[in-house]
Amino acid sequence: MNEMNSSIERRVKRQAGAALLITSLILVLVSMLALSAIVHSEQEATGGARSRSSTRAFYGADAGVDLALGRLEQSPPNLNSFDIDLADGTNIQSRSRAETSPQVLSQVGTGETKEGWSVNVGTGAGYVTKVYEINVTASSGGSTVEVESRLIRGDADTKGY
């Protein structure tokens, strides 16, 4: 009977060792799943913040182009540079990404002379088109976006045809 009891005790000890090993493996797997879920949620949060700041920067740059277009359509065109800080932390500047400070808006070329009508001169007058290049860079939360645009503007020419 003693041998039987010791045989049963050995089996129970082996099974207890196996149960401990299986329980440890399950605990490690559950811990790895929990860690993976935490890392994934952190990446999602970081990606969402990056997307929001990139979107703010894009719309800020787009608004800067609209501002520049409005200035260029004034008579005479307002070529002053601009540097605007918005309430959400977005900064908008009239510059290309390669520049470090705001740049004045500038005419980059003259288009063709076209026949037309001028309020000042009347029939037979023409106008000369001027070409402006607009570079606006906006930064928000670590994201920087540059938007480029071109404006071709026709100014009345006082020469008659």
WOKAKA-V768703 format. One line per field, one symbol per residue. phi: phi as a letter, one per 20 degrees, with the letter a starting at -180 (. if undefined). Layout:
phi: ???
This chain:
phi: .fffffffffffffffffffffffffffffffffffffffffffffffffffffffffffffffffffffffefcfgeeffbbcdefenfddceaeffedcgdffbedrceeedfaccffdofnecbdedddddccdccblndccdcdbcdddedfdefed
